[in-house]
Amino acid sequence: MITMEKWAAIRQLNEQGYGKRTIARMLGVSRNTVKRALKQEDVPKYERKKLPVKKIDPFQDVVKKMFWEKEFIGTRILTEIRKQGYTGSLTILYRFLQEIKKDPPAKTTCRYETDPGEQGQFDWSPYEVIVGGKKLKVICFLFILGYSRRKYITFSLNQTLASIIEAVEEAIRFFGGSPRKVLIDNAKQIIVEHLSDGTVRVNETFLKLAGLYRFQPKPCKLYWPRTKGKVERPFYYIEQHFIKGGEFSSIENLINRAHSFIDSWDDRPNSTTLEKPKVRFEEEKNLLISLPEVRFSSAIRELRKVSWDCLVSFRGSRYSCPHQFAGKRVWVRESHGTVLEVMDLSGDIIARHNLTDKKGATVIQKEHYEGIKSSTPKTSPRIREIFIQTFNQANIFYKGLVKMASYNAPYHAKQILEQRKIYEDASIEEALQKAMEFGAFSHQAVENILKEYPLKEDPLSIKNTSYALLSTTKRSLSEYNLLLTKIKEDI
């Protein structure tokens, strides 16, 4: 089994035109390994060996900042990092300082222009905008091709790894292909760590994305964000000419208007190339790496089980699904931090909801419950008759309903009968008994007690319950008049 890095490197070198024999020699693997990696669309699965952690490793970034920016001496740095939990010696610290002195950060910038299809740059920035009349913090994602300066923009309510991957994939799909290298920031969502030997550990999920689209992720140099200046400079223009003073009806409206803004901007000459990005992109698009058939972001999803009341939980709230999926497992996926997509096991979307910001909320789409047949009787005499015949203590409980709820007694009885869809009759029987002990004659009391009981195995298949069979009996109007007279006498 080859490593994730070698799998991605084999596919990237093959895209650059190297033969299998050359790739095998360059990476020190066999030709059969190269052949398998090129045939294998799915990413290799393995467990990465944990590298030994030096005592100075967790403090490398802090030490570099203190040394280069604050110009602290070694003993002062030791004092400061010991406050943060460093337990190593001064010798280890000095050894690390000697290493970083060999590679000081530069003070000037040399502009670097790339060939068509060679490089893209990706970054993001937070902003506050008015959405739906409310001020919201949004994340602006921007991807720019280095040669043409063609841009793609989108927004999300968060900057999770899933949102980052979604934005990168959307951009590559928009361009119609990926560049050979993608310059990225050293954000913790993507970069796991920088080791002292210069090795960079990239998040494994992001590495899978890179392998699928055959680009090489290139973290920018530490403490030197100007490495990706092409993508950072446009944020100021976006803020001044699009974000400020703008009001949007929804996140979708924000994204759509941003697309129009960028499209118009790319139709004007770039200040560096003096050409329109759209025109220059015509030279670049055919040199981008072709797209795979499958998408990757749809795989960033979580498995959930739909409850018998057709709801699926996501981040503390519940969202409805079509009733056919009650009791089944589904995939859920967040998009742009605003939309929840629910998919069946084959990946087809069965429901879409706007995410709520209220914990414990229940979001319902009524059409998800259409088609569920109810066999509960509808007339008051029939409700009373079926209720009493179904449960042993029902006659006593119904009299209590009449005293407590008067003419609403049939309504309460009907609601209790509806509970047969999701609870066993024995459980309802016990709940009625407990409710009577408390003197609580109402369907709400019974439903609250039932929450402690297990659900039926399949509450949607109750077409053959006892009262459904009873409902086939035809009665004359005179029988109903006699029944009403009996009810009055019992009261």
C-alpha positions as CSV (number, residue, x, y, z in Angstrom):
1,M,0.0,0.0,0.0
2,I,1.5,3.3,-1.1
3,T,1.1,6.5,0.9
4,M,-1.4,9.2,0.1
5,E,1.4,11.6,-0.9
6,K,2.9,9.1,-3.4
7,W,-0.5,8.3,-4.8
8,A,-1.2,12.0,-5.5
9,A,2.4,12.6,-6.7
10,I,2.1,9.7,-9.3
11,R,-1.1,11.1,-10.7
12,Q,0.3,14.6,-10.9
13,L,3.6,13.6,-12.6
14,N,1.6,11.5,-15.1
15,E,-0.5,14.5,-15.9
16,Q,2.7,16.5,-16.5
17,G,3.7,14.0,-19.2
18,Y,6.2,11.7,-17.4
19,G,6.1,8.0,-18.3
20,K,5.5,5.2,-15.9
21,R,9.1,4.1,-15.8
22,T,10.4,7.6,-15.1
23,I,7.8,8.2,-12.4
24,A,8.8,4.9,-10.7
25,R,12.5,5.9,-10.8
26,M,11.7,9.4,-9.5
27,L,9.6,8.2,-6.6
28,G,11.5,5.0,-5.8
29,V,8.5,2.7,-6.4
30,S,7.9,-0.2,-8.8
31,R,6.2,0.3,-12.2
32,N,3.3,-1.9,-11.1
33,T,2.7,0.4,-8.2
34,V,2.6,3.4,-10.7
35,K,0.2,1.4,-12.9
36,R,-2.1,0.7,-10.0
37,A,-2.1,4.3,-8.7
38,L,-3.0,5.6,-12.2
39,K,-5.9,3.0,-12.5
40,Q,-7.1,3.6,-9.0
41,E,-9.7,6.4,-8.9
42,D,-10.5,5.8,-5.2
43,V,-7.9,7.2,-2.8
44,P,-5.8,4.6,-0.9
45,K,-6.9,3.9,2.6
46,Y,-4.2,3.6,5.3
47,E,-3.3,4.7,8.8
48,R,-0.6,7.3,8.9
49,K,2.2,6.5,11.3
50,K,2.5,9.1,14.0
51,L,5.7,11.0,13.8
52,P,7.6,11.6,17.1
53,V,6.9,15.1,18.4
54,K,9.8,17.2,19.7
55,K,9.2,19.4,22.7
56,I,9.9,22.5,20.7
57,D,7.5,21.5,17.8
58,P,4.2,22.9,19.3
59,F,6.0,26.2,19.8
60,Q,7.8,26.7,16.5
61,D,5.4,29.3,15.1
62,V,5.5,31.3,18.4
63,V,9.3,31.2,18.6
64,K,9.6,32.4,14.9
65,K,7.3,35.3,15.5
66,M,9.1,36.3,18.7
67,F,12.5,36.0,17.0
68,W,11.9,37.7,13.7
69,E,9.1,40.2,14.5
70,K,9.6,41.1,18.1
71,E,13.4,40.5,18.0
72,F,13.5,38.7,21.4
73,I,16.7,37.1,22.5
74,G,16.8,33.4,23.3
75,T,16.5,33.7,27.1
76,R,13.5,36.0,26.7
77,I,11.8,33.6,24.3
78,L,12.5,30.7,26.8
79,T,10.7,32.7,29.5
80,E,7.7,33.4,27.3
81,I,7.2,29.9,26.0
82,R,7.6,28.3,29.4
83,K,4.5,30.3,30.4
84,Q,2.7,28.5,27.6
85,G,3.8,25.1,28.7
86,Y,7.2,24.5,27.1
87,T,9.1,21.9,29.2
88,G,12.2,21.5,27.1
89,S,15.7,22.9,27.7
90,L,17.4,26.1,26.5
91,T,19.8,24.0,24.4
92,I,16.9,22.6,22.4
93,L,15.6,26.1,21.9
94,Y,19.0,27.4,20.8
95,R,19.4,24.5,18.4
96,F,16.0,25.5,16.8
97,L,17.0,29.2,16.6
98,Q,20.2,28.2,14.7
99,E,18.0,26.3,12.2
100,I,15.7,29.2,11.5
101,K,18.5,31.7,11.2
102,K,19.7,29.9,8.1
103,D,16.4,30.8,6.3
104,P,15.5,34.4,7.3
105,P,12.3,35.9,5.9
106,A,12.9,38.2,2.9
107,K,12.2,41.9,3.1
108,T,11.4,42.4,-0.6
109,T,9.1,40.8,-3.1
110,C,10.0,39.5,-6.5
111,R,6.9,39.2,-8.7
112,Y,6.5,35.7,-10.1
113,E,4.4,35.1,-13.2
114,T,3.2,31.6,-14.1
115,D,2.7,29.8,-17.3
116,P,-0.9,29.0,-18.5
117,G,-2.4,26.2,-16.4
118,E,0.5,26.1,-14.0
119,Q,-0.8,27.7,-10.8
120,G,-4.0,28.8,-9.0
121,Q,-4.2,30.6,-5.7
122,F,-7.0,30.1,-3.1
123,D,-7.8,32.1,0.0
124,W,-10.7,33.5,2.1
125,S,-11.6,36.6,4.2
126,P,-14.4,37.3,6.7
127,Y,-16.8,40.2,6.2
128,E,-19.9,41.5,7.8
129,V,-22.8,42.1,5.5
130,I,-26.6,42.8,5.7
131,V,-28.5,39.6,4.7
132,G,-32.2,39.5,5.0
133,G,-32.2,42.7,7.1
134,K,-29.7,41.3,9.6
135,K,-25.9,41.8,10.0
136,L,-24.2,38.5,9.4
137,K,-20.6,37.4,9.4
138,V,-19.8,35.7,6.1
139,I,-16.7,34.1,4.7
140,C,-15.7,35.1,1.2
141,F,-13.8,32.4,-0.7
142,L,-11.7,33.4,-3.8
143,F,-9.9,31.3,-6.3
144,I,-7.7,33.0,-9.0
145,L,-5.8,31.5,-11.9
146,G,-2.2,32.8,-11.9
147,Y,-1.8,33.3,-15.6
148,S,-5.1,34.7,-16.8
149,R,-6.3,36.2,-13.5
150,R,-9.7,34.6,-14.1
151,K,-11.5,34.5,-10.7
152,Y,-14.2,32.5,-8.9
153,I,-16.0,33.8,-5.8
154,T,-18.4,32.3,-3.4
155,F,-19.6,32.8,0.2
156,S,-20.4,30.7,3.2
157,L,-21.4,31.2,6.8
158,N,-18.4,29.2,8.1
159,Q,-14.9,28.2,7.1
160,T,-14.9,24.6,8.0
161,L,-12.9,22.1,6.0
162,A,-16.1,21.0,4.2
163,S,-16.9,24.6,3.2
164,I,-13.3,25.1,2.0
165,I,-13.4,21.9,-0.1
166,E,-16.8,22.8,-1.5
167,A,-15.5,26.3,-2.6
168,V,-12.3,24.8,-4.2
169,E,-14.3,22.2,-6.1
170,E,-16.8,24.8,-7.3
171,A,-14.0,27.0,-8.6
172,I,-12.3,24.1,-10.5
173,R,-15.6,23.0,-12.0
174,F,-16.3,26.6,-13.0
175,F,-13.0,26.9,-14.8
176,G,-13.5,23.6,-16.5
177,G,-10.3,22.1,-15.1
178,S,-7.7,22.5,-12.4
179,P,-4.2,24.1,-12.5
180,R,-1.2,21.9,-11.7
181,K,-0.5,23.6,-8.5
182,V,-2.8,25.4,-6.0
183,L,-1.2,27.8,-3.6
184,I,-3.0,27.8,-0.2
185,D,-2.7,29.5,3.2
186,N,-1.3,27.7,6.2
187,A,-4.7,27.5,7.9
188,K,-5.2,24.7,10.4
189,Q,-8.1,23.4,8.4
190,I,-5.7,22.4,5.6
191,I,-2.2,22.2,7.0
192,V,-1.7,19.8,9.9
193,E,1.9,21.0,10.7
194,H,5.2,22.2,9.4
195,L,8.1,20.0,10.5
196,S,11.5,21.3,11.3
197,D,13.0,19.5,8.3
198,G,10.8,21.6,5.9
199,T,8.2,18.8,5.4
200,V,4.6,20.0,5.4
201,R,1.8,17.7,6.4
202,V,-1.4,18.4,4.5
203,N,-4.9,17.4,5.9
204,E,-5.6,14.0,4.5
205,T,-9.1,14.9,3.3
206,F,-7.8,17.9,1.4
207,L,-5.1,15.6,0.0
208,K,-7.8,13.3,-1.3
209,L,-9.3,16.2,-3.1
210,A,-6.0,17.1,-4.7
211,G,-5.4,13.5,-5.8
212,L,-8.9,13.4,-7.4
213,Y,-8.3,16.6,-9.4
214,R,-4.6,15.9,-9.9
215,F,-3.3,19.2,-8.5
216,Q,-0.4,19.7,-6.1
217,P,-1.3,21.7,-2.9
218,K,1.4,24.3,-2.2
219,P,1.3,26.0,1.2
220,C,2.7,29.5,1.1
221,K,5.9,30.3,3.0
222,L,5.4,30.8,6.8
223,Y,5.2,34.4,7.8
224,W,5.2,35.4,4.2
225,P,1.6,35.7,2.9
226,R,2.7,37.8,0.0
227,T,3.6,34.5,-1.7
228,K,0.0,34.4,-2.8
229,G,-0.4,38.1,-3.5
230,K,-2.5,37.6,-6.6
231,V,-5.4,36.3,-4.6
232,E,-4.9,38.5,-1.5
233,R,-4.9,41.9,-3.3
234,P,-8.4,41.5,-4.9
235,F,-10.0,41.2,-1.5
236,Y,-9.5,45.0,-0.9
237,Y,-11.2,45.7,-4.3
238,I,-14.1,43.3,-3.4
239,E,-14.6,44.9,-0.1
240,Q,-14.6,48.5,-1.4
241,H,-16.7,47.9,-4.6
242,F,-19.0,45.1,-3.6
243,I,-19.2,44.4,0.1
244,K,-19.5,47.9,1.5
245,G,-23.0,49.4,1.4
246,G,-24.5,46.2,-0.1
247,E,-27.7,44.5,1.2
248,F,-28.8,41.1,0.2
249,S,-32.0,39.1,0.6
250,S,-30.3,35.8,1.2
251,I,-26.9,34.0,1.0
252,E,-27.9,32.7,-2.4
253,N,-28.6,36.3,-3.5
254,L,-25.2,37.3,-2.2
255,I,-23.5,34.5,-4.1
256,N,-25.3,35.2,-7.4
257,R,-24.6,39.0,-7.3
258,A,-21.0,38.3,-6.4
259,H,-20.7,36.0,-9.5
260,S,-22.1,38.9,-11.6
261,F,-19.7,41.4,-10.0
262,I,-16.6,39.1,-10.7
263,D,-17.8,38.4,-14.2
264,S,-18.0,42.1,-15.0
265,W,-14.6,42.7,-13.3
266,D,-12.9,40.0,-15.4
267,D,-14.1,41.7,-18.5
268,R,-11.8,44.7,-17.8
269,P,-8.0,44.8,-18.3
270,N,-5.9,43.6,-15.4
271,S,-3.5,46.3,-14.1
272,T,-0.5,43.9,-14.3
273,T,-1.1,41.9,-17.5
274,L,-3.0,44.8,-19.2
275,E,-5.3,42.2,-20.7
276,K,-8.8,41.2,-19.8
277,P,-8.8,38.0,-17.7
278,K,-11.6,36.6,-19.8
279,V,-9.6,37.0,-23.0
280,R,-6.4,35.7,-21.4
281,F,-8.4,32.7,-20.0
282,E,-9.0,31.5,-23.6
283,E,-5.3,30.8,-23.8
284,E,-5.3,28.9,-20.4
285,K,-8.5,26.9,-20.3
286,N,-7.4,24.2,-22.7
287,L,-4.2,23.7,-20.6
288,L,-6.0,23.0,-17.4
289,I,-6.2,19.4,-16.1
290,S,-9.4,17.7,-17.3
291,L,-12.2,17.2,-14.7
292,P,-13.0,13.7,-13.2
293,E,-16.6,12.5,-13.7
294,V,-17.3,12.3,-9.9
295,R,-17.5,15.2,-7.5
296,F,-15.7,15.1,-4.2
297,S,-17.6,17.5,-2.0
298,S,-20.7,15.2,-2.0
299,A,-18.5,12.7,-0.1
300,I,-18.1,15.2,2.8
301,R,-21.3,14.0,4.5
302,E,-22.5,12.3,7.6
303,L,-24.7,9.2,8.1
304,R,-27.9,9.7,10.1
305,K,-31.0,7.7,10.9
306,V,-34.4,9.2,10.2
307,S,-36.7,8.9,13.3
308,W,-40.2,7.3,13.0
309,D,-41.7,10.8,12.9
310,C,-39.7,11.5,9.7
311,L,-37.1,13.8,11.3
312,V,-33.3,13.8,11.0
313,S,-31.1,15.5,13.6
314,F,-28.3,17.9,12.6
315,R,-26.4,20.2,15.0
316,G,-29.0,20.2,17.7
317,S,-32.1,20.8,15.4
318,R,-34.4,18.4,13.5
319,Y,-35.4,18.5,9.8
320,S,-38.1,16.6,8.1
321,C,-37.6,13.9,5.4
322,P,-40.2,12.3,3.1
323,H,-42.2,9.7,5.1
324,Q,-40.9,6.9,2.9
325,F,-37.5,7.2,4.7
326,A,-38.8,6.9,8.2
327,G,-36.6,4.5,10.2
328,K,-34.0,4.4,7.4
329,R,-30.4,5.7,7.2
330,V,-29.6,8.8,5.0
331,W,-26.7,11.1,4.3
332,V,-26.7,14.7,5.4
333,R,-24.5,17.4,4.0
334,E,-24.1,21.1,4.8
335,S,-23.7,23.5,1.8
336,H,-22.3,27.1,2.2
337,G,-23.2,27.0,5.9
338,T,-26.8,27.8,5.0
339,V,-28.4,24.7,3.4
340,L,-28.8,21.1,4.7
341,E,-29.0,18.5,1.9
342,V,-30.5,15.1,2.8
343,M,-29.6,12.3,0.5
344,D,-30.5,8.6,0.2
345,L,-27.8,6.0,0.3
346,S,-27.3,6.2,-3.4
347,G,-26.5,9.9,-3.1
348,D,-29.8,11.3,-4.6
349,I,-31.1,14.4,-2.8
350,I,-34.4,13.8,-1.1
351,A,-34.8,17.0,0.9
352,R,-33.3,20.5,1.2
353,H,-33.7,22.8,4.2
354,N,-32.4,26.2,5.1
355,L,-30.4,25.7,8.3
356,T,-31.9,27.2,11.4
357,D,-29.8,29.1,13.9
358,K,-32.1,28.1,16.8
359,K,-31.0,25.2,18.8
360,G,-33.7,22.5,19.4
361,A,-35.8,23.8,16.5
362,T,-37.9,21.5,14.3
363,V,-38.1,22.4,10.6
364,I,-41.0,20.8,8.7
365,Q,-41.9,20.6,5.1
366,K,-45.6,19.5,5.0
367,E,-45.2,17.7,1.7
368,H,-42.9,15.2,3.4
369,Y,-45.9,13.8,5.3
370,E,-48.4,13.7,2.4
371,G,-49.5,10.2,1.5
372,I,-49.5,8.8,5.1
373,K,-52.9,7.2,5.5
374,S,-54.7,7.7,8.7
375,S,-57.1,5.0,9.8
376,T,-58.2,6.8,13.0
377,P,-62.0,7.2,13.1
378,K,-63.4,10.7,12.6
379,T,-66.9,10.9,14.1
380,S,-67.2,11.5,17.8
381,P,-69.4,8.4,18.6
382,R,-67.0,6.2,16.6
383,I,-64.0,7.7,18.3
384,R,-65.4,6.9,21.7
385,E,-66.4,3.4,20.7
386,I,-63.0,2.5,19.2
387,F,-61.2,4.2,22.1
388,I,-63.1,2.1,24.7
389,Q,-62.7,-1.1,22.8
390,T,-59.0,-0.7,22.3
391,F,-57.8,-0.1,25.9
392,N,-58.9,-1.8,29.1
393,Q,-59.0,1.4,31.2
394,A,-60.3,3.5,28.4
395,N,-63.9,3.7,29.6
396,I,-62.8,5.3,33.0
397,F,-60.3,7.5,31.2
398,Y,-62.9,8.7,28.7
399,K,-65.3,9.7,31.5
400,G,-62.4,11.7,33.0
401,L,-61.9,13.4,29.7
402,V,-65.6,14.4,29.6
403,K,-65.3,15.9,33.1
404,M,-62.1,17.7,32.3
405,A,-62.5,18.6,28.6
406,S,-66.3,18.5,28.1
407,Y,-67.1,18.5,24.3
408,N,-63.3,18.2,23.5
409,A,-63.2,14.7,24.9
410,P,-63.4,13.1,21.4
411,Y,-60.5,15.2,20.2
412,H,-58.3,14.1,23.1
413,A,-59.3,10.4,22.5
414,K,-58.5,10.7,18.8
415,Q,-55.0,12.2,19.5
416,I,-54.3,9.2,21.8
417,L,-55.5,6.8,19.2
418,E,-53.0,8.5,16.7
419,Q,-50.2,7.5,19.1
420,R,-50.8,3.9,18.0
421,K,-48.8,4.8,14.8
422,I,-45.6,5.0,16.8
423,Y,-46.2,3.2,20.1
424,E,-47.4,-0.3,21.1
425,D,-50.9,-0.6,22.6
426,A,-49.4,-2.0,25.8
427,S,-47.3,1.1,26.2
428,I,-50.4,3.4,25.7
429,E,-52.3,1.3,28.2
430,E,-49.7,1.9,30.8
431,A,-49.5,5.6,30.0
432,L,-53.3,5.9,30.4
433,Q,-53.0,4.2,33.8
434,K,-50.2,6.6,34.9
435,A,-52.1,9.6,33.7
436,M,-55.2,8.6,35.7
437,E,-53.0,8.2,38.8
438,F,-51.9,11.8,38.4
439,G,-55.5,12.9,37.5
440,A,-54.1,14.2,34.2
441,F,-56.9,13.6,31.7
442,S,-55.6,14.9,28.4
443,H,-53.8,13.7,25.3
444,Q,-50.8,15.9,26.1
445,A,-50.3,14.1,29.5
446,V,-50.4,10.7,27.8
447,E,-48.0,11.8,25.0
448,N,-45.5,13.1,27.6
449,I,-45.6,9.8,29.5
450,L,-45.1,7.9,26.2
451,K,-41.8,9.6,25.5
452,E,-40.3,7.2,28.0
453,Y,-41.4,4.2,26.0
454,P,-39.7,2.6,22.9
455,L,-41.1,3.3,19.4
456,K,-42.8,0.6,17.3
457,E,-40.7,-1.4,14.9
458,D,-42.4,0.2,11.9
459,P,-45.1,2.8,12.9
460,L,-45.9,3.6,9.3
461,S,-47.3,0.2,8.5
462,I,-50.4,0.3,10.8
463,K,-52.9,-0.2,8.1
464,N,-54.1,-3.5,9.7
465,T,-54.6,-2.3,13.3
466,S,-57.7,-3.6,15.1
467,Y,-59.7,-0.4,14.8
468,A,-59.0,-0.2,11.1
469,L,-60.7,-3.6,10.7
470,L,-63.6,-2.5,12.9
471,S,-64.1,0.5,10.7
472,T,-65.4,-1.7,7.9
473,T,-68.7,-2.4,9.8
474,K,-71.6,-0.4,8.3
475,R,-74.1,1.1,10.7
476,S,-77.5,2.7,10.3
477,L,-78.3,6.2,11.6
478,S,-80.6,4.8,14.2
479,E,-77.7,2.9,15.8
480,Y,-75.8,6.1,16.1
481,N,-78.8,7.8,17.8
482,L,-78.9,4.9,20.4
483,L,-75.2,5.3,20.9
484,L,-75.4,9.0,21.6
485,T,-78.3,8.3,24.1
486,K,-76.0,5.8,25.9
487,I,-73.2,8.3,26.1
488,K,-75.5,10.9,27.7
489,E,-76.6,8.3,30.3
490,D,-73.0,7.4,31.2
491,I,-72.1,11.1,31.7
